[in-house]
Amino acid sequence: MSPRADRWTPPGRWWLPVLFGLFALAATGVNYLSGLRDLGTQVEQAESRRLFERLVMEQTRMRLQNPDTPQPLVQQVIDGLARYQGLAEAMLVRADGMVIAALERKDAGRPFEALLNERPELAHLREFAQGPVSGPTLPVLVQRRAGTDELVGVVPYPTGSRLFTVVDLGVPLAQRHAQLRHEVLRESLLMLVVVAALAVLLHLLWFRRAQRLSATLAAFGEGRLDHRTGLRGQDELGQIGAEADRMAERLQQQQQQLRQLHALVDRSPAVVIEWANRPGWPMTYLSRNVAQWGYAPEELLNGAIDWDDLVHPDDVAQMNAEIAAHWAAGRNEYRQEYRLRRADGGYAWIDDRTSIARRADGDIDSISGILLDITAQKQAQFALREQSEVQRLFYDLPFIGMGISSPGSKQWLQVNDRLCEILGYTREHLINTPWTAFTPQPDLDRNLELLQAMMDGKTDHYMMQKRFVRGDGRLVHTLLDVRAVRAADGSLQRLFATVQDITEALQSSEALREQKALLEQAEGLAGLGSWQYDAGQRLVLWSNQMFRNIGRDPALGPPATLPDYLDCLHPGDRERIADFMRSAGSGGGVMHTEFRRHPDLGPERWFRASLEHHRTPEGGSRYSGTLLDITALKRAQIALQQTNAELERRVAERTEQLSVANRELEAFTYTVSHDLKAPLRGIDGYSQLLEEEYGPTLDDDARGFIVRIRRGVGQMSALINDLLAYSRMERRTLDPQTMNLHATVARVLDEFGADLERSGARVAVNVPEISLMTDREGLAVVLRNLVGNALKFAQPGQPPQVEVGARREGDRHLVWVRDQGVGFDMKYHDRIFGIFQRLQRAEDYPGTGVGLALVAKAMQRMGGRVWAESEPGQGATFFLEFPS
């Protein structure tokens, strides 16, 4: 039904009485039509029965009389029938066809056939004149003439006479019709009276109360839940009214609870929101605590601000994809996290818990969400994740061993790869064996003593130099730093230890001490003392020979100030040396002077002093110098040639001693490299034999251990070779010669032929015919390393692209090697040329970190310089500059 039809629907108190009245009139009309339809049949049946009874009675009377009854008596019988209502004709016909009596006396004595011919309306009697007559019970026939309102009655007599009667039904039909109309009118009036009484009764007992109930329900609909119907009784309206009042009370309580709930929602940190499934998905509800993000609910409810526009652009695609997936899976509840723009322009992280309400057909009716600001939790989560990542990266540092152990069982609970490398055991072996099993005496007792002090709560940290027995049986010297991890009650739970391998450092320190001893021996032999002074730190360093030359007691230390130093000199030379020292701050290069020491410090001795001024990176000043004892020269001025010869001999002797010392140092370097390579070759050989002989019988983990051992041996071998190459580059004698740059580049690229073909690299050479005066081998080393790096640091999945070019710029030659590889950040520019400095993980790009240091050292030795230009992901260009 349309809204317009609903609007014009009359109230029940109007249409129900009308409906009852119409029903009463319809019932009366149906009754009238039904009576009118049966009127003819009823009248016919009644009149036929009455006529039949009269004819039976007349037949009986005629039988009682003599058949020879005179004509007047028979006529009297016929005249008696005339009083029958509606009788139209009556006649008695003898067997010979003569009418002996008739209703109209003039017809008596006439032939029956002549009468029928004269009166055609009676012609139908001819069919009853002959043949037997039989009725339902007696031989009396009463029959309605077809198509007319006439009843025909035939009575046969034993004498053969027959009595014919014709009765007109029009009169009884009219009477019955009039009677029926009277009855219908009476029933109609009665029904209208009953309907009126019923309408009044319904108004009093139903409609007036229903109107009150409707007004109260309308008030409920307007939110005025304090109204009540006040209806009582056991009838339906009374029950409905009582239920409506109880419903209002419940709704009033629920409304109060709803107000409290709204207040709780508005005061809570959770924002409640609802959308309706209509075009545009309009927002139908939004709690007021959306103000925490700087918005008023009305701005979003009236569409002034679109909710989707507030979602972070980077989160929109993922959020919509997740919603589509949830809807496709038929989920009615799901959670999402995304960022929402606040009114101040910042973004808040939102935990959105969405619920979907569906209709009976399964379509979505509405979507509601509970939104919680989790910005603080997200920030804490990101901070924790960053801290965990930093801790993980720190724990996995390749140059320091780390482990966590139990103070009670002395078992390692966790170790990193570097600690496994230092101790020479697998991670499983270290974790399953207490660290006391790897510690020799007396280091073990000292370690346990420090641990007991920590367990007693006397300290939370200790450090010691400690030896461990490696897996290969050798001792490794380490610096052990242990820190306590305590519970809230102060009990010791864990030990966090860092282990640094200082074996090489101790060996280097020993070598340095030996070298220092050799240097001091050389100084002693040459009578050459050396010193340094840092003006910023006011730090003075003297060699032992300086104390011997000056004659100062080493226990006093070097002079702290310049006046103290001048007090050690001859009074006659003090002023001149003071001017010399003051002029050193402004002068450049190495300055020289001669003076004598103070007479109180021993016999007269002459010294030649050398002084050089340096600028520190911080802008300060640092001085260094030597003090050579030349007393013999001064004393042998007369025998100058002899003295000079003796001096040359002594200088040569000392030079030889220095050369010997250098050769010993070089031999030491090679010995160290040999001692390092020998066990590596053993490890490599035995691991190869182990892999070849027992590889099939080992499990995957064991074979993986062998692969890692051999990879580590290869890496260590490469590192030693690179260190030796670096050492040779630093010590070798350069052989500058004129060389063709283009030919040298071609030769180096030739050496990389197999690598270029395997990687599918594209190489462009733009080197003109340029001649350089430089060391051939040094330049080849530089080009090999740069081209090798260009091939190694290519973009993953792409063939390397390498360009080698050169040009002349003024008084210098510039050579460059350019690639399209991974590149690097320029803030690490100086770092990449340091030894062992790497910007990528060894797992991603193998190497030792010595190549670019070797390039820098070679360019330095050849009198040139090297630098690079790069951006991450954009490749790198390395420039080589040579003087022309």
Buried (B, 14 or more C-beta within 10 A) or exposed (E): EEEEEEEEEEEBBEEBBEEBBEEBBEEBEEBBEEBBEEBBEBBBEEBBEBBBEBBBEBBEEBEEEEEEEEEEEBBEBBEEBEEBEBBBBBBBBBEEEBBBBBBBEEBBEBEBEEBBEEEEEBEBBEEBBEEEBEBEEEBBBBEBEEEBBBBBBBBBBEEEBBBBBBBBBBBBBEEBBEEBEEBBEEBBEEBBEEBEEBBEEBBEEBBEBBBBBEEBBEBBEEEEBEBBBEBEEEEEBBEBBBEBBEBBEEBEEEEEEEEEEBEEBBEEEBBBBBBBBEEEBEBBBBBBBBEEBEBBBEEBBEEEBEBEEBBBEEBEEEBEEBBEEBBEEEEEEBEBBBBBBBEEEEBBBBBBBBEBEEEEEEEBEBBBBBBBBBBEEBEEEEEEEEEEEEEEEEBEEEEBBBBBBBBEEBBBEBBBBBBBBBBBBBBEBBBEBBBEEBBEEEBBEBBEEBBEEBBEEEEEEBEBEBBBBBBEEEEBBBBBBBBBEEEEEEEBEBBBBBBBBBBEEEBEEEBEEBBEEBBBBBBBBBBBBBBBBBEEEEEBEBBBBBBBBBBBEEEEEBBEEEEEBBBBBBEEBBEBBBEBBEEBEEEEEEBEBBBBBBEEBEEEBBBBBBBBBEEEEEEEBBBBBBBBBBBBBBEBEEEEEEBEEBBEEBEEEBEEBBEEBEEBBEEBBEEBBEEBBEEBEEBBEEBBEBBEEEEEEBEEEBBEBBEBBBEBBEBBBBBBBBBBBBBBBEEEEBEEEEBBBBEBBEEBBEEBEEBBEEBEBEBEEEBEEBEBBBBBBBBBBBBBBBBBBBBBBBBEEEEBBBBBBBEEEEEEBBBBBBBBBBBBEEEEEEEBBEBEBBBEEEEEBEBBBBBBBBBBBBBBBBBBBBBBBBEEEEBBBBBBBBEE
